């Protein structure tokens, strides 16, 4: 999944995925938006040639009996099962009986965070305004797919770590461990033990209120702001500090980005970052604005 993974650890015992034997190699350096305290991550190497390398995750043994964590993991598996878009994970071995293991094809990409801050992505082009518009349009296409499919899905954790990019600047959206189907009732507002940081929480998520489709739009605006400014919108060194900051965000001025982009783009980002989810634009309004952006 990551192009620049540090040295892999000693393999764990073999696992059967999709009817085939795989060797699970731990990813101890796998950090970012997908990592959490309750899950182990692996690169799954096929025992026989001709099979795909996979990304796999499994609930840690000491968390397997926690009902909320197990329920959310099984929910994630159901969501991944429902996805058919090529730029989203598609489950491998969806009929396997191991309900604590989730696997999908390995993406040879780099997290957008690394691309933006140039930490491990020297082979990727330098980011510019045209690239940012391309990224946002692609991301909006993926959000539209999730929200408009037969069983709409709310992602809930759209951030720089959960968006992967390849050297053709094609995106893949991952990190569905907080996602849910839009029609389902939230068992818990959010499982904080599964979040390594809270810098992408919408205000309603941070407050512990009910959250829905509009949280994804807030996170789209937040990402847009980060790409343009290379600075976080939500401040704080710890999860708790970031959560408190996000819960008490104020409404940005509509002209707050006029020094970087044209006024209508600044207006849109300000509207997406509104702390009240009811006052954010709906999906059709967002699409009508973003897909008007010029091609460079």
PEDA-V819126 format. One line per field, one symbol per residue. ss: DSSP state (H for helix, E for strand, L for the rest). phi: phi as a letter, one per 40 degrees, with the letter a starting at -180 (. if undefined). burial: 1 if it has 9 or more other ideal C-beta (glycine too) atoms within 8 Angstrom, else 0. A space follows every 10 residues. Layout:
ss = ???
phi = ???
burial = ???
This chain:
ss = LELLLLLLLL EEEEEEELLE EEEEEELLLL LLLLLLLLEE EEEEEELLLL LLLEEEEEEL HHHLLLHHHH HHHHHHHHHH HHLLLLLELL ELLLLLLLLL EEEEELLLEE EHHHHHHLLL LLLLLLLLHH HHHHHHHHHH HHHHHHHHLL LLEELLLLLL LLEEELLLLL EEELLLLLLE ELLLLLLLLL LHHHLLLLLL LLHHHHHLLL LLHHHHHHHH HHHHHHHHHL LLLLLLLLHH HHHHHHHLLL LLLLLLLLLL LLHHHHHHHH HHLLLLHHHL LLHHHHHHHH LLLLLL
phi = .bcbccdccc ccdcbcbggb cbccbcbccc bhcccacbbb bacccccbcg bccbcbbacc dcbccccccc cccccccccc dccbcccbdb cbgcbccccb bbbadcccbb dddccccfca bccccccacc cccccccccc ccccdccbcd bdbccgacac ccbbbbccgc cbbbgccbca cccccccbca ccccbcabcb ccdccccgcc badccccdcc cccdccccbf bccbchcbdc cccccccbcb ccccbcbccb bcdccdcccc ccccccdccc ccdccccccc ccdccb
burial = 0100100000 0000111001 1111111001 0111110110 1111110000 0001111111 0011000111 1111111111 0110001111 1110010000 1111111011 1111110000 1000000000 1111111111 0111111010 0111111111 1111110010 1111111111 1100000001 1001110111 1111110000 1011111111 1111111100 0001010010 1111111010 0100101100 0000111111 1111001001 1010011011 001000
